Amino acid sequence: MATTVSPRPAKAGRSTRSATTPLRAGAALPTRQRRPGWTALALTLIVAFAAIGAWLYSSAGAKTAVVVVVRKVPAGHLIERADVSTVAVAGAVTAIAGQNVESVVGEVAAVPLLPNMLLQRSMITTEPVLAPTQAQVGVAVRSGQIPADGLAPGDAVTVVELPATGAPESTTASVLVDRATVFAVRDDPALAGGTLLTLVVPAERAVAAAAASGAGRAALIRVAPR
């Protein structure tokens, strides 16, 4: 008698497809779960860092025009247009803005101004060139009556009166002005090798200095600035 074998039923929950059965063509591959929140945050950070980098780059290269001294201006002298210019500088500086360069023309230098110095308001003043106790006096000197390398505006000098011609050998020079300031210097057109100077002296000594100059007996000794 023939025996009939019935197929074993598949267990519940198990796939009847063999583990080695390949996927059907065109079937979608499994993917990771996407997180939209993290993606948006990453994009936001990238944009923010790019903006910060661009700002830092532009700030580092930004320059501002300020007023700069191009010629020496002694203290007490009026500032001329040719004495100043403008220059572009980067970073934080304390100086008069370049657009205000014309406002310093005609002002008085409160301190000695040197080339390449950035000009600040504290360096200039509207005060008169002379104080009430000062006077300007002209002095003419010959070669040998000033230092061999000459004098320049702003130099401090002592004014002395040389002995008169024919005076006893024991006669010495006398100090007329202990400290004066050279205001202006130029060659004397009437005397070869001569020099004309304008000195700022105490008002009470101006007459004596002028008299010594008129007699050709004034001499100037450069001294250290205060």
C-alpha positions as CSV (number, residue, x, y, z in Angstrom):
1,M,0.0,0.0,0.0
2,A,1.4,3.5,-1.0
3,T,2.3,5.9,1.7
4,T,1.5,9.7,1.2
5,V,3.8,12.2,2.8
6,S,2.2,15.6,3.5
7,P,4.4,18.7,3.4
8,R,5.4,20.1,6.8
9,P,3.5,23.3,7.4
10,A,5.6,26.5,7.8
11,K,5.9,27.9,11.3
12,A,4.1,31.0,12.1
13,G,6.3,34.2,12.0
14,R,9.0,32.7,9.7
15,S,9.4,33.7,6.1
16,T,9.0,30.9,3.7
17,R,11.7,32.5,1.4
18,S,15.2,31.1,1.7
19,A,17.8,33.3,3.3
20,T,19.9,33.0,0.2
21,T,17.0,34.2,-2.1
22,P,18.2,37.4,-3.8
23,L,16.2,40.6,-3.6
24,R,14.0,41.4,-6.5
25,A,15.4,43.8,-9.1
26,G,14.3,47.3,-8.4
27,A,13.6,46.8,-4.7
28,A,14.6,49.8,-2.5
29,L,17.7,49.3,-0.3
30,P,17.3,49.8,3.4
31,T,18.3,53.4,4.6
32,R,19.1,55.0,7.9
33,Q,16.5,57.1,9.6
34,R,16.8,60.8,8.7
35,R,16.8,63.5,11.4
36,P,15.7,66.9,9.9
37,G,16.5,68.8,13.1
38,W,20.2,68.0,13.1
39,T,20.5,68.7,9.4
40,A,19.0,72.2,9.9
41,L,21.3,72.9,12.8
42,A,24.4,71.9,10.9
43,L,23.4,74.2,8.0
44,T,22.8,77.1,10.4
45,L,26.2,76.7,12.0
46,I,27.9,76.6,8.6
47,V,26.2,79.8,7.5
48,A,27.0,81.5,10.8
49,F,30.7,80.6,10.7
50,A,31.0,81.7,7.1
51,A,29.4,85.1,8.0
52,I,31.7,85.5,11.0
53,G,34.8,84.7,8.9
54,A,33.8,87.2,6.3
55,W,33.2,89.9,8.9
56,L,36.6,89.3,10.5
57,Y,38.3,89.4,7.1
58,S,36.7,92.6,6.1
59,S,37.4,94.2,9.5
60,A,41.1,93.3,9.4
61,G,41.4,95.0,6.0
62,A,39.3,98.1,6.9
63,K,41.3,101.3,7.0
64,T,40.5,104.8,8.2
65,A,42.0,108.1,6.9
66,V,43.6,110.3,9.6
67,V,45.7,113.4,9.6
68,V,49.5,112.9,9.6
69,V,52.3,115.5,10.0
70,V,54.7,115.6,6.9
71,R,57.0,118.5,7.9
72,K,58.5,119.5,11.2
73,V,56.5,122.1,13.0
74,P,58.1,123.6,16.2
75,A,55.9,124.3,19.2
76,G,54.3,127.7,18.9
77,H,54.2,127.8,15.1
78,L,51.1,128.0,13.0
79,I,50.3,124.9,11.1
80,E,50.3,125.3,7.3
81,R,48.5,123.1,4.8
82,A,51.8,121.8,3.5
83,D,52.7,120.6,7.0
84,V,50.0,118.0,7.1
85,S,48.4,115.3,4.9
86,T,46.2,112.2,5.3
87,V,47.1,108.6,5.6
88,A,45.0,105.4,5.7
89,V,45.6,103.2,8.8
90,A,44.1,100.0,10.0
91,G,43.0,99.3,13.6
92,A,41.9,101.5,16.4
93,V,44.0,104.8,16.5
94,T,43.6,108.1,18.2
95,A,44.0,110.9,15.6
96,I,42.1,113.6,13.8
97,A,39.9,112.2,11.0
98,G,41.3,112.8,7.5
99,Q,38.1,114.6,6.4
100,N,39.0,117.3,9.0
101,V,42.5,118.0,7.7
102,E,41.5,121.6,6.7
103,S,40.4,122.3,10.3
104,V,44.0,122.2,11.7
105,V,45.4,124.7,9.2
106,G,46.1,128.0,11.0
107,E,46.1,126.2,14.4
108,V,49.2,126.5,16.7
109,A,51.4,123.5,17.5
110,A,51.2,123.0,21.3
111,V,54.1,120.6,21.1
112,P,56.9,120.0,18.5
113,L,55.3,118.1,15.6
114,L,57.5,115.6,13.7
115,P,57.1,114.0,10.3
116,N,55.0,110.8,10.2
117,M,53.3,111.7,13.6
118,L,49.5,111.1,13.6
119,L,48.0,114.4,14.7
120,Q,45.8,114.5,17.7
121,R,43.7,117.4,19.0
122,S,45.8,117.6,22.2
123,M,48.8,118.5,20.1
124,I,47.3,121.7,18.7
125,T,45.8,124.8,20.3
126,T,44.1,128.0,19.4
127,E,46.1,130.0,22.0
128,P,48.2,132.9,20.7
129,V,51.7,132.2,19.6
130,L,53.1,134.4,22.4
131,A,52.2,134.5,26.0
132,P,51.6,138.0,27.6
133,T,55.1,137.8,29.2
134,Q,56.9,137.0,26.0
135,A,58.1,138.9,23.0
136,Q,59.7,138.2,19.6
137,V,62.9,139.8,18.8
138,G,65.1,139.8,15.6
139,V,68.7,139.0,16.0
140,A,71.4,139.2,13.3
141,V,74.6,137.1,13.8
142,R,77.8,136.6,11.9
143,S,79.6,133.3,11.3
144,G,81.0,132.1,14.6
145,Q,78.2,133.7,16.6
146,I,76.0,130.6,16.4
147,P,76.9,126.9,16.4
148,A,78.7,125.8,13.2
149,D,75.8,123.5,12.2
150,G,73.3,126.3,12.5
151,L,70.1,126.6,14.5
152,A,66.5,125.5,13.7
153,P,63.1,126.6,14.9
154,G,62.4,125.1,18.2
155,D,66.0,125.1,19.5
156,A,66.6,126.5,22.9
157,V,69.4,129.0,23.2
158,T,71.1,131.3,25.6
159,V,71.7,134.9,24.3
160,V,74.9,136.5,25.3
161,E,76.5,139.9,24.6
162,L,80.1,139.8,23.4
163,P,82.6,142.3,24.7
164,A,82.9,145.5,22.7
165,T,85.9,146.0,20.3
166,G,88.8,147.4,22.2
167,A,87.5,146.3,25.6
168,P,90.1,145.0,28.1
169,E,91.0,141.3,27.7
170,S,89.6,140.6,31.1
171,T,86.1,141.7,29.9
172,T,83.8,138.6,29.5
173,A,80.6,138.1,27.7
174,S,77.4,138.8,29.7
175,V,74.2,136.7,29.6
176,L,71.3,138.7,28.3
177,V,68.7,135.9,28.1
178,D,69.2,132.7,30.0
179,R,66.8,130.8,27.8
180,A,65.1,131.8,24.6
181,T,63.5,129.8,21.8
182,V,64.3,130.0,18.1
183,F,61.1,130.8,16.2
184,A,62.5,131.3,12.7
185,V,65.8,131.2,10.9
186,R,66.9,132.4,7.4
187,D,70.0,133.5,5.7
188,D,70.9,137.2,5.9
189,P,70.8,138.6,2.3
190,A,72.8,141.6,3.4
191,L,75.8,139.7,4.8
192,A,77.5,136.7,3.4
193,G,77.5,133.9,5.9
194,G,75.2,135.9,8.2
195,T,72.0,134.6,9.7
196,L,68.8,136.3,10.8
197,L,66.8,134.7,13.6
198,T,63.6,135.5,15.4
199,L,63.8,134.6,19.0
200,V,61.0,134.3,21.6
201,V,62.4,135.9,24.8
202,P,61.0,137.2,28.1
203,A,59.4,140.6,27.3
204,E,61.7,142.4,29.7
205,R,64.8,141.2,28.0
206,A,63.8,142.0,24.4
207,V,65.3,145.5,24.3
208,A,68.7,144.3,25.5
209,A,68.8,141.5,23.0
210,A,67.9,143.8,20.2
211,A,70.5,146.3,21.2
212,A,73.2,143.7,21.3
213,S,72.2,142.5,17.8
214,G,72.3,146.0,16.5
215,A,75.8,146.4,17.8
216,G,76.8,143.1,16.2
217,R,77.7,141.7,19.6
218,A,74.9,139.1,20.1
219,A,75.8,135.4,20.1
220,L,73.7,132.4,20.6
221,I,74.6,129.2,22.5
222,R,72.4,126.1,22.0
223,V,71.3,124.6,25.2
224,A,69.4,121.4,26.1
225,P,65.6,121.6,25.8
226,R,63.6,121.4,28.9
